[in-house]
Amino acid sequence: MSQQTAPTDTGWQFEAAYLPPKVRDKSQTIHLNEDKTIDYYGMAATQTITVPHLGGIKVGYAFAKDQYDPSKPTCVLINSMCMTVSLYHEQFKNEALNDAMNLLAIEPLGHGSTSSPSEHFTYWDSAHMALQVMDHFGIQKSFALGTSQGGWIVTRMALLAPDRILGLMPLGTSMDYESEESRSKGCWDPAANLTVFYEKWTSPSATPDFVVDDVWCGLVGGIGFGAAATAERSAFWTQTLKDVYKGDEGRKKVRMALNCLLERDGLLLRVGDIKCPVHWLQGTEDVPFGTIVPPEHVRRFTSSVDAKLVMIEGGAHYLNATNPKEVNEALLEMVKKYSATA
């Protein structure tokens, strides 16, 4: 897989703009064509909308190709821990995916350009928020793909709005909380290693000079990209994280993003209610969640019309970035198969 480097004046670019709150004429493709050109890859979302949840969340988002075609199915993409919409670069540039569907990447609470008047939030709030982003653009139904934490966020979307989610594609994830049982089956123990960061980021006073440190950036990239964590890619994402998580707001964002991870609730008793197709992909080199619990967890989707797990040889935790070919092909297959039944 070719590696991307930091954008330059001649790099991949797109035009920043906005979409209307709702698309009423479903025969018309909406193009984003404002005159200000900005680099996309390696940044947080450059476009935001406001949705009502939690008193008004400003949500960072991006459409592939800067356009939304209401005649096509849509897939919502939710990124992993401390990543941004740019995690889906390999999906955004794939012509087969773009020909078949709209790709809408949404940055969850605590990530990228998304911000909230409430300092406290959970993954359920991010799921509510993502559904309201769909409302904003007049998207009644969608497929949903989520990487790592994105996997349990999109699963929450399907639980909250079962008639709106046409299919789920969890990548490199788990449906449990960080339980002792999961750890006994090869999953990681984030509390033992990451609580120190949460404590360090807790402050009774404002921290205008805060910038997330290199150690955290290295952990995020190393755990996520695995063997694909080249020096170029690591430097690239380190700069992105430092741009996002700076100042007092940045400290609060990264602190609560970590809190969500450490204290989340499990979904094992809930996922049996999900009826839509579930096509789960897991890398054989996934460090946090391994290869033992995914087969057990996918069998919990007992009401799904089609629940299956595919192991991707050599795939790391951020599977859509380390193994885009396999992920893109699987997503295309699911959307083509099930969009006709929507």
Beta strands, then each sheet from edge to edge (+ up, - down):
strand 1: 13-15
strand 2: 30-31
strand 3: 37-39
strand 4: 47-51
strand 5: 57-63
strand 6: 67-68
strand 7: 74-78
strand 8: 102-106
strand 9: 142-147
strand 10: 165-171
strand 11: 278-283
strand 12: 307-312
sheet 1: 1+ 3-
sheet 2: 2+ 6-
sheet 3: 4+ 5- 8+ 7+ 9+ 10+
sheet 4: 11+ 12+
end
